[in-house]
Amino acid sequence: MMAGRPTIDEVRADTDAMMQRVADEVPGGVAEVRPSDSPYWKCAENSFSYSTRWTVAPEEGFDGSAFIEALPARLGDGFREFETVQVSVPAIALKHSSGMLLDVQVIDLDGRTVVSLLGVSACGEGEPPAE
């Protein structure tokens, strides 16, 4: 295969690793992967993107606004803030230099505060695995 675009397996692994990295930043966080019926979609000829959604339950007294404000600096180089619409909850959308998108919101879910994560990979070459 020509050097260039990563494989679908590589972009999935990178996206899952970034989701775990953000989950690890949540104080006392307990992550739960939210299943998706179809985590892959075609983005180019013989290439697919991967998406995943997690929720992370933080410890009591979690300051969602401060978490969102500090997140870009904690994640470091390679991320830039994406232009987003203002929402009523603490939220940020980030784009990584690899093309990965990361949407982070602090929301109320069934009466508890959670950090909602949506990760969308860059386009990866190859067919997605049968799931």
C-alpha positions in Angstrom: 0.0 0.0 0.0 1.2 3.5 -0.7 2.4 5.6 2.1 -0.1 8.4 2.9 -3.5 7.9 4.4 -3.7 5.7 7.5 -5.8 2.5 7.6 -9.2 2.3 9.1 -7.8 0.2 11.9 -5.2 2.9 12.7 -7.7 5.7 12.7 -10.0 3.7 15.0 -7.2 2.9 17.4 -6.1 6.6 17.4 -9.7 7.8 18.0 -10.3 5.3 20.8 -6.9 6.2 22.4 -7.8 10.0 22.3 -11.2 9.2 23.9 -9.5 7.4 26.7 -7.0 10.2 27.1 -9.9 12.7 27.6 -11.7 10.3 29.9 -8.6 10.0 32.0 -8.6 13.9 32.5 -12.1 13.7 34.2 -11.5 13.6 38.0 -12.7 10.3 39.3 -14.1 9.6 35.9 -15.8 6.3 35.0 -16.1 5.8 31.2 -18.9 4.0 29.4 -18.8 3.4 25.7 -22.2 4.1 24.1 -22.9 1.5 21.4 -23.5 2.6 17.9 -25.4 0.6 15.3 -23.1 1.9 12.5 -19.8 3.4 13.7 -18.4 3.6 10.1 -19.3 5.6 7.1 -17.7 6.0 3.7 -15.5 9.1 3.3 -13.6 8.3 0.1 -13.2 5.4 -2.4 -12.3 2.3 -0.3 -12.0 4.5 2.8 -14.1 5.0 5.9 -14.3 7.2 9.0 -15.1 5.8 12.4 -17.2 7.5 15.2 -17.6 6.6 18.8 -19.6 8.1 21.7 -18.6 7.8 25.4 -20.0 9.2 28.6 -17.8 9.7 31.6 -19.2 10.1 35.1 -17.1 12.4 37.2 -16.7 12.6 41.0 -19.0 14.8 43.1 -18.2 18.5 42.9 -17.0 18.4 39.3 -16.7 21.8 37.7 -17.7 21.3 34.1 -16.9 24.8 33.0 -13.4 24.8 34.4 -12.8 21.3 32.9 -13.9 22.5 29.4 -11.8 25.7 29.7 -8.6 23.8 30.7 -9.0 20.8 28.3 -7.2 22.2 25.2 -4.1 23.1 27.2 -4.2 19.7 29.0 -4.4 17.8 25.6 -1.5 19.9 24.3 -0.2 20.4 20.8 -2.0 19.1 17.8 -5.4 20.3 18.9 -7.2 23.5 17.9 -10.6 24.8 18.9 -13.2 24.4 16.2 -15.7 27.1 15.5 -18.9 26.0 17.2 -22.4 27.2 17.9 -22.9 28.5 21.5 -24.8 26.0 23.5 -26.3 26.2 27.0 -23.9 23.6 28.5 -20.1 23.7 28.9 -18.8 22.4 25.6 -15.9 22.5 23.2 -15.2 21.1 19.8 -11.6 20.3 18.9 -9.9 19.3 15.7 -6.6 17.4 15.8 -3.9 17.9 13.2 -4.5 14.3 12.1 -8.1 15.3 11.1 -9.8 13.7 14.1 -12.7 15.6 15.5 -13.6 15.6 19.2 -16.7 17.1 20.7 -16.9 17.4 24.5 -19.9 18.5 26.5 -20.8 18.5 30.1 -24.5 17.5 30.3 -27.2 16.2 32.6 -28.0 12.6 31.8 -30.8 10.9 33.8 -30.2 13.3 36.7 -26.5 13.0 36.9 -23.7 15.2 35.4 -21.6 13.4 32.8 -19.0 14.4 30.3 -20.3 13.4 26.8 -17.6 12.7 24.3 -18.0 12.2 20.5 -14.9 11.2 18.5 -14.8 11.1 14.7 -11.7 9.7 13.1 -9.9 11.0 10.1 -10.6 9.0 6.9 -8.9 5.6 6.9 -8.2 3.3 4.0 -9.7 -0.2 3.9 -13.0 -1.9 4.7 -14.3 -1.7 8.3 -14.5 -4.9 10.2 -17.8 -6.8 10.3 -19.3 -6.2 13.7 
